[in-house]
Amino acid sequence: MKLERRDIAKLQWYALLAVVAIAVAVAAGLWSSAGAAKARVGRDAAAASKTQIEQRLGQVRTEEQEIKMRTEQFQQMEQAGITGAEKRLDWTELLRDLQRQLRLPGMTYEFGPQLQLETSPAAGYAFHSSQLKIQLRLLHEEDLLNFIARLQREAKAMVLVRHCKLSRLPPGNPGDGAQLLAECTMEWVTLRRASGAKQP
């Protein structure tokens, strides 16, 4: 088959149209690919933003629960009389009352100076401790256990027993019937609002 000049001209137009069609298809493909990449970036950014918001929300909820828990603990301590300034007069009266009620033959004691243990600026309070060194003359071991149990239950402080030594008294003691000597070191812990702290 012989091609004439007229046929070649037609073929050129078809070839040109094919090239244009291919160029349009390539451009459409590139535009579609760029759009998909942009959509992926947008989706990833939205997911990251959502994760960040959820983390912040979780942190706020955790902090809210901690504040609520601290407030409840503080209120419980306040009701037990553990908060505020130390109440040494009440403490000494309690010691004497327990000696009398438990019929302990003898007792000597000494409170040390109050020391700050730890401060929680976020919670707005500070723990303080006063050391008590006490000697008790006892009829038997159970007297010491009863004394400590009553003390921890009734004292307007958190009473922590750090050390106790129990020894038998030598014969020939005064006629008070005491058989044992207990020497104990205790910490009387109170909770006080840090200066400038707001009411929880």
Summary of the structure (lengths in Angstrom):
residues: 200
radius of gyration: 41.7
end to end distance: 101.7
largest distance: 146.7
contacts: 490
relative contact order: 0.13
helix: 52%
strand: 28%
